[in-house]
Amino acid sequence: MIYRPYEYQRTAMQWILDNPRCGLFLDMGLGKTVSTLTALQELIDECEISRTLVVAPKKVAETTWTTEAAKWNHLQGMRVAKVMGTEKQRKLALAEKADIYVIGRDNFVWLVGLYGGQLPFDVLVIDELTSFKNSKSQRFKAMRIVTPTVSRVIGLTGTPAPNGLIDLWGQMYCIDMGQRLGKSVSKYRESHFETHSWNNIVVRCDVKKGHEDIIRNSIADICLSMQAKDYLQLPDLMMHTVPVELSPATMSAYNKFEREKVLEFKQEHEGEPTNILANSAAGLMNKLAQFANGAVYDDDRNIHEIHSEKVDKLAEIVEAANGSSVLVFYQFKHDIPRITKKLKDYRVEVYEGEKQLLEWNAGKIDVLLAHPASTAYGLNMQQGGHYIVWFGTGWDLELFQQANARLHRQGQQHPVTVYKLIGANTVDERASASLENKKVKQQSLLDSLNYLIRKHTNGKG
């Protein structure tokens, strides 16, 4: 296929050429991958670089970079090696003669160890830069070691600060080693944010008045930001909240289950440090969300089906799609067999990798079940359909936005309709509201936990 870049893509390519260490904060669907590959090809042609390492989410590493390189005529000579599979397979891939080496981010720490912290690459591309926002994570610490060893770093993301500007520090450090936002996250936080603590643990950071512009201006010389709405005529994205009413008996059972779990939680986790408490709260909310979805795991991971209201509502939406394919995001593995059983008259597939992606885009799948974490980044799925159903939304705003952008992106020919199945009067409502209000995940979980404790202790807890 002949590549005819849009003007904004030319701008993105030139940005990479002009800035050895740069960030491309391009909205989902603006073609970050092909723009980056084209710029890399020009650098190869000019003999400025020879080997590039791309670190990407696993599913993106498996498909997106090789697919894009093979798709365009001007990239046909580019050799892409996938550093995937067993350790032996990864080492064999690294030994191949190639221009681009693509590795999943989960193996990045291994790679850094393999090379003793000195990467033998000219360029490091960090696809989904937000994966490195947590300065305490092992992958960030590994990135911190190797960033100085390469001459060019390109950070790619569509959502650099989904949970607030506090997320920018780790990402920018991966690019410029602290030149713009400082050498430590604590100093960055102290300089630009008002912090709110609980038990001496910071749970929320609000940017100081006037400092949003200061932060953005400090990184503007190397970070190019573009939003799809400014450059693309994308079809509409229509969001529908679909209340799922539980029967009186099921609602009574849910309320009993919620009360028991909340009081049990309060007794077990009284006085727990906030950072640990947030993780524990996520476990509690997951249990309640399982019930809202229609089944729960017991302590031995056995599945107990409770109701079918959500799968029944999903079946109505699939039928109303009238032959159009439907992408369904599930939360829990026990959602899969119940959905598959209910939709037995349709071709239902679970997304696992490239095979399902190709068949989906070819229109061969009626209903594709996918966990949002497995499809959130980089995958082009817009050819396969324009209906999305969230069987349960979860609390992660970034995953929610990125997953919806698998269909709502450049090349989509139809308005995209998103249905959120929300169990009425259940924890689903609080999770959905958290996403709509763009709240930080940890704070939303803690707020919801406090709400439930007050609710079930008559305001005394």
C-alpha positions in Angstrom: 0.0 0.0 0.0 1.3 3.5 -0.9 1.7 5.7 2.2 0.4 9.2 1.7 0.9 10.9 5.1 -1.4 13.6 6.4 0.3 16.9 7.2 0.1 16.1 10.9 1.9 12.8 10.3 4.6 14.7 8.4 4.9 17.0 11.5 5.2 14.0 13.8 7.9 12.4 11.6 9.9 15.6 11.4 9.6 16.0 15.2 11.4 12.6 15.6 14.1 13.6 13.1 14.7 16.9 14.8 14.6 15.8 18.4 16.8 12.8 19.4 14.9 12.5 22.6 11.3 13.2 22.2 7.7 12.4 23.2 4.9 12.0 20.7 1.7 12.5 22.6 -0.6 11.7 19.7 -4.2 10.8 20.3 -5.4 7.3 19.6 -5.9 6.8 15.8 -3.4 9.4 14.5 -0.9 6.8 13.3 1.9 6.9 15.8 3.4 3.6 14.6 3.6 4.3 10.9 4.9 7.9 11.5 7.6 6.4 13.8 8.6 3.7 11.4 8.8 6.1 8.5 11.1 8.4 10.5 13.2 5.5 11.5 13.5 4.4 7.8 14.8 7.8 6.9 17.4 7.7 9.7 18.4 4.2 8.4 18.7 5.5 4.9 20.9 8.4 6.1 23.1 5.9 7.9 22.4 7.7 11.2 21.1 4.5 12.9 21.2 0.8 12.3 19.4 -1.0 15.2 16.2 0.1 17.0 14.6 -1.5 20.0 10.8 -1.1 20.5 9.4 -1.9 23.9 5.6 -2.3 23.7 2.7 -4.0 25.5 2.8 -7.7 24.7 -0.1 -7.8 22.2 1.2 -4.8 20.4 4.6 -6.3 20.2 3.1 -9.5 18.8 1.2 -7.8 15.9 1.2 -4.0 15.4 4.8 -3.2 14.5 5.3 -6.2 12.1 1.8 -5.6 10.6 2.5 -1.9 10.0 6.0 -2.5 8.5 4.6 -5.1 6.1 1.6 -3.0 5.2 3.3 0.0 3.5 5.3 -0.1 0.3 8.0 2.3 1.5 8.8 0.0 4.5 9.0 -3.3 2.6 12.8 -3.5 3.0 12.6 -2.9 6.8 13.5 -6.0 8.8 11.5 -6.5 12.0 12.4 -9.2 14.6 9.9 -10.1 17.3 11.8 -10.8 20.5 9.0 -13.0 21.9 8.5 -16.5 23.4 10.8 -18.5 25.5 14.2 -17.2 26.6 15.9 -19.3 23.9 13.5 -17.9 21.3 14.1 -14.3 22.5 17.9 -14.8 22.3 17.6 -16.2 18.8 15.5 -13.2 17.7 18.1 -10.8 19.1 20.8 -12.6 17.1 19.0 -12.1 13.9 20.1 -9.3 11.5 17.3 -6.8 11.7 16.5 -3.1 11.7 13.8 -3.2 14.4 13.7 -5.5 17.4 10.3 -5.5 19.2 10.0 -6.9 22.7 7.1 -7.0 25.1 7.4 -4.7 28.1 7.1 -7.6 30.5 10.5 -9.0 29.2 12.2 -5.6 29.3 13.8 -6.1 32.7 15.2 -9.4 31.5 16.7 -7.7 28.4 18.4 -5.1 30.5 19.9 -7.8 32.6 21.0 -9.7 29.6 23.0 -6.8 28.3 24.2 -5.7 31.7 22.5 -2.3 31.5 24.2 -1.3 28.2 21.7 -1.6 25.3 23.3 -2.4 21.9 20.8 -0.2 20.1 20.9 3.3 18.6 17.2 4.0 19.2 14.9 3.1 22.0 11.1 3.4 21.2 8.9 3.2 24.2 5.4 2.3 22.9 2.8 3.3 25.5 5.1 5.5 27.6 2.5 5.5 30.4 3.6 1.9 31.2 6.6 3.5 32.8 4.9 6.2 34.8 5.4 4.3 38.1 8.8 5.3 39.4 8.8 2.4 41.9 8.2 -0.3 39.3 11.0 -2.6 38.2 10.5 -1.7 34.6 11.0 2.0 35.3 14.1 1.2 37.3 15.5 -0.8 34.4 14.6 2.0 32.0 16.4 4.5 34.2 19.6 2.5 33.9 19.6 2.1 30.1 18.1 5.5 28.9 21.6 7.1 29.0 23.1 4.3 26.9 21.1 5.0 23.7 21.5 8.1 21.5 17.8 8.4 20.6 14.7 7.8 22.7 11.1 8.1 21.3 8.2 7.9 23.8 4.8 7.2 22.3 1.4 7.5 24.0 -2.1 8.8 23.3 -2.9 9.5 27.0 0.2 10.8 28.9 -1.7 11.9 31.9 -5.0 10.0 32.2 -4.9 10.2 36.0 -3.4 13.7 36.3 -0.1 15.5 35.6 1.6 13.7 38.5 1.9 10.8 36.0 4.3 12.8 33.7 7.4 12.7 35.9 8.3 9.0 35.3 7.5 9.2 31.6 9.6 12.2 31.0 12.5 10.8 33.0 12.6 7.9 30.6 13.1 10.4 27.8 15.3 13.1 29.2 16.8 11.7 32.5 15.2 14.3 34.6 16.4 17.4 32.7 13.0 19.0 32.6 10.9 17.8 35.5 13.7 17.1 37.9 15.7 14.2 39.1 13.2 13.0 41.8 9.4 12.5 41.8 9.2 13.8 45.4 10.8 17.1 44.4 8.4 17.3 41.3 5.5 16.6 43.6 6.6 19.2 46.2 7.2 21.9 43.5 4.0 21.6 41.5 1.3 19.8 43.6 -0.8 20.2 46.7 -0.8 16.7 48.3 -3.6 15.1 50.4 -2.5 12.4 52.8 -4.2 9.7 54.8 -2.2 8.1 57.6 0.8 10.0 56.3 0.5 8.3 52.9 -0.1 10.6 49.8 -3.4 9.5 48.2 -4.1 12.5 45.9 -2.1 15.3 44.2 -3.8 18.4 42.9 -1.7 20.6 40.7 -1.0 24.0 42.1 -2.7 27.0 40.6 -0.9 28.1 37.5 1.5 25.2 37.5 -0.2 23.2 34.8 1.1 25.6 32.3 4.5 25.6 33.9 4.7 21.8 33.6 3.5 21.7 30.0 5.8 24.6 29.0 8.8 22.8 30.5 8.4 19.8 28.3 7.0 21.5 25.2 10.4 21.7 23.5 10.6 17.9 23.1 7.0 16.7 23.4 4.5 17.0 20.5 0.9 16.7 21.5 -2.0 16.3 19.1 -5.6 15.4 19.6 -7.6 13.5 17.1 -10.5 15.9 17.2 -8.2 18.6 15.8 -6.9 16.6 12.9 -9.4 13.8 12.1 -13.1 13.8 11.1 -13.8 10.7 13.2 -17.3 9.4 13.3 -19.3 10.0 16.5 -18.6 8.1 19.7 -22.0 7.4 21.4 -21.9 6.3 25.0 -24.9 4.5 26.5 -25.3 3.5 30.1 -27.6 0.4 30.2 -29.1 -0.2 33.7 -29.5 -3.9 34.4 -32.2 -4.4 37.0 -31.7 -7.3 39.3 -34.8 -9.2 40.5 -36.0 -8.4 44.0 -34.6 -11.7 45.3 -31.3 -11.2 43.6 -31.1 -7.6 44.8 -31.8 -8.7 48.4 -29.0 -11.3 48.1 -26.6 -8.7 46.7 -27.3 -6.3 49.6 -26.7 -9.1 52.1 -23.5 -10.1 50.3 -22.3 -6.5 50.2 -23.0 -5.9 53.8 -21.2 -9.1 54.9 -18.2 -8.5 52.8 -17.9 -4.8 53.8 -18.2 -5.5 57.6 -15.8 -8.4 57.2 -13.4 -6.1 55.3 -13.7 -3.4 58.0 -12.8 -5.9 60.7 -9.8 -7.4 58.9 -8.3 -4.2 57.6 -8.8 -1.7 60.4 -5.9 0.6 60.6 -4.2 -0.7 57.5 -1.8 1.8 55.7 -3.5 3.6 52.9 -1.4 2.2 50.0 -2.1 -1.3 51.2 -5.7 -0.4 51.9 -6.3 0.7 48.3 -5.2 -2.7 47.0 -7.4 -4.5 49.5 -10.3 -2.2 48.5 -9.8 -3.2 44.9 -10.2 -6.9 46.0 -13.5 -6.1 47.8 -14.8 -4.1 44.8 -14.0 -7.0 42.5 -16.0 -9.4 44.7 -19.0 -7.1 44.5 -18.6 -6.6 40.8 -18.5 -10.3 40.2 -21.9 -10.6 41.9 -23.2 -7.7 39.8 -22.0 -9.6 36.7 -23.8 -12.8 37.7 -21.2 -15.2 39.2 -18.6 -15.3 42.0 -15.5 -17.2 42.8 -15.3 -18.9 46.2 -12.0 -19.2 48.2 -11.1 -22.3 46.1 -11.8 -20.5 42.8 -14.9 -22.5 42.2 -17.6 -20.6 40.2 -21.0 -20.0 41.6 -23.6 -18.6 39.1 -26.1 -16.3 40.7 -28.1 -14.6 38.0 -28.3 -14.1 34.3 -29.6 -10.5 34.0 -26.4 -9.2 32.4 -25.9 -12.0 29.9 -29.6 -11.7 29.0 -29.2 -7.9 28.4 -26.0 -8.6 26.3 -27.9 -11.1 24.2 -30.5 -8.4 23.4 -27.8 -6.0 22.3 -26.1 -8.6 20.1 -29.5 -9.5 18.5 -30.3 -5.8 18.0 -26.9 -5.3 16.2 -28.6 -7.2 13.4 -25.6 -9.0 12.0 -23.0 -6.4 12.9 -20.1 -7.7 14.9 -19.8 -6.8 18.6 -16.7 -6.3 20.7 -17.4 -7.3 24.3 -15.0 -6.3 27.1 -15.3 -8.7 30.1 -13.9 -8.4 33.6 -13.6 -11.9 35.0 -12.7 -15.2 33.4 -16.0 -16.7 34.7 -17.8 -14.2 32.5 -16.6 -16.0 29.4 -18.4 -19.4 29.6 -21.7 -17.8 30.6 -21.6 -15.4 27.7 -20.5 -18.1 25.3 -23.3 -20.4 26.4 -25.9 -17.6 26.1 -24.7 -16.7 22.6 -24.3 -20.2 21.3 -26.1 -19.4 18.1 -23.3 -16.9 17.2 -19.7 -17.3 16.4 -18.1 -16.2 19.6 -14.3 -16.0 20.0 -12.0 -15.0 22.9 -9.2 -12.7 21.9 -5.8 -14.3 22.3 -3.7 -12.8 19.6 -3.1 -12.2 15.9 -5.4 -15.0 14.7 -8.5 -13.5 16.3 -7.4 -10.0 15.3 -7.2 -10.9 11.6 -10.5 -12.8 11.7 -12.3 -9.9 13.5 -11.1 -7.4 11.0 -12.2 -9.7 8.2 -15.7 -9.8 9.6 -15.6 -13.5 10.4 -16.4 -13.2 14.2 -19.9 -12.2 15.4 -18.9 -11.5 19.0 -15.3 -11.0 20.2 -14.7 -11.3 23.9 -11.6 -9.4 25.1 -10.2 -8.3 28.4 -9.5 -4.6 28.1 -5.9 -5.0 29.3 -5.2 -7.4 26.4 -6.4 -5.0 23.7 -6.0 -1.6 25.2 -3.0 -0.4 23.3 -2.2 0.0 19.7 -4.4 -2.6 18.1 -6.2 -1.6 14.9 -9.7 -3.3 15.2 -11.8 -0.6 13.5 -12.4 -2.7 10.3 -14.2 -5.4 12.3 -17.1 -3.5 13.7 -18.5 -0.5 15.5 -20.4 -1.8 18.5 -18.7 -2.2 22.0 -20.3 -3.6 25.1 -18.7 -3.4 28.5 -19.9 -6.3 30.5 -18.4 -4.6 33.5 -16.3 -1.4 33.3 -13.8 -1.7 36.1 -12.2 1.5 37.5 -9.2 2.2 35.2 -9.9 5.3 33.1 -6.9 4.8 30.9 -7.9 1.2 30.0 -11.4 2.3 29.3 -10.4 5.1 27.0 -7.7 3.0 25.2 -10.0 0.0 24.7 -12.8 2.1 23.2 -10.2 3.6 20.8 -9.7 0.1 19.3 -12.8 0.8 17.2 -13.1 4.6 17.4 -10.1 5.5 15.4 -8.9 6.6 12.0 -10.4 4.3 9.3 -13.7 3.7 11.1 -16.5 4.1 8.7 -19.4 4.1 11.1 -20.4 5.9 14.3 -19.2 3.8 17.3 -21.7 2.9 19.9 -20.5 1.9 23.4 -22.9 0.2 25.8 -22.0 0.0 29.5 -24.0 -2.7 31.3 -24.4 -1.4 34.8 -26.0 -3.4 37.6 -28.6 -1.0 39.1 -27.9 -0.2 42.8 -24.6 -2.1 42.8 -20.9 -1.2 42.9 -21.1 -0.9 39.1 -22.7 2.5 39.5 -19.8 3.9 41.5 -17.2 2.5 39.1 -19.0 4.0 36.1 -19.3 7.3 37.8 -15.6 7.3 38.6 -14.8 6.9 34.9 -17.3 9.6 33.9 -15.7 12.0 36.4 -12.2 11.0 35.3 -11.2 10.3 38.9 -7.9 8.7 39.9 -8.4 5.0 40.4 -6.9 4.7 43.9 -8.8 7.7 45.2 -12.0 6.3 43.7 -11.6 3.0 45.3 -10.9 4.6 48.7 -13.9 6.9 48.3 -16.1 4.0 47.5 -14.8 1.9 50.3 -15.5 4.8 52.8 -19.0 5.1 51.3 -19.8 1.4 51.8 -18.4 1.3 55.3 -20.5 4.3 56.3 -23.5 2.7 54.6 -23.3 -0.5 56.5 -22.3 0.9 59.9 -25.1 3.5 60.0 -22.6 6.3 59.5 -20.5 5.3 62.6 -17.7 3.6 60.7 
